[in-house]
């Protein structure tokens, strides 16, 4: 507990801190903790190759540390450049401009399951690409038991409503999960229906 004097200075500080915490929690909930980074890197210059080729990737990760780790992971698979002999020249977070409108996002991905490697295409409705990618990771973990590091996002695009292929994108009401008790009627039975009422007193017989 904090001892606060009678003036309102302490209260204003507490309210500002609380509002900042609520804003941070709301933003992390909408984006599912996923951020988009553009990373540019290369091999360390050597005598044989004083001007190595530059490589640019768009990485989805929770923070810059994980983004750099993913960048060197993919670069080591493609061009044999790892963290020991590579360097990151620039890393920049990509901010989406329009986040006030719900859009259809198509995501092409590849993930490693327990038996083989599978290519997949999925669509999600969200206000931002980070939110759609967060939905992707949550769905892959729940339905396919795919781990975060086994998922490779190949391509992302905004899909128009006419070109959407998945039912979850073509209709907004398709997201509502059906309940086995949704068709049950909660209306009370009328005395004229002929069915016994649960609230009726039991009949006493001698």
Secondary structure, 3 states (H helix, E strand, C coil): CCCCCCCCHHHHHHHHHHHHHHHHHHHHHHHCCCEEEEEEEEECCCCCCCCCCEEEEEEEECCHHHHHHHHHHHHHHHHCCCCCCEEEEEEEECCCCCCCCCEEEEEEEEEECCCCEEEEEEEEEECCHHHHHHHHHHHHHHHCCCCHHHEEEEEEEEECHHHCCCHHHHCHHHHCCCCCCCCCCCCCCCHHHCCCCCCCCCCCCC
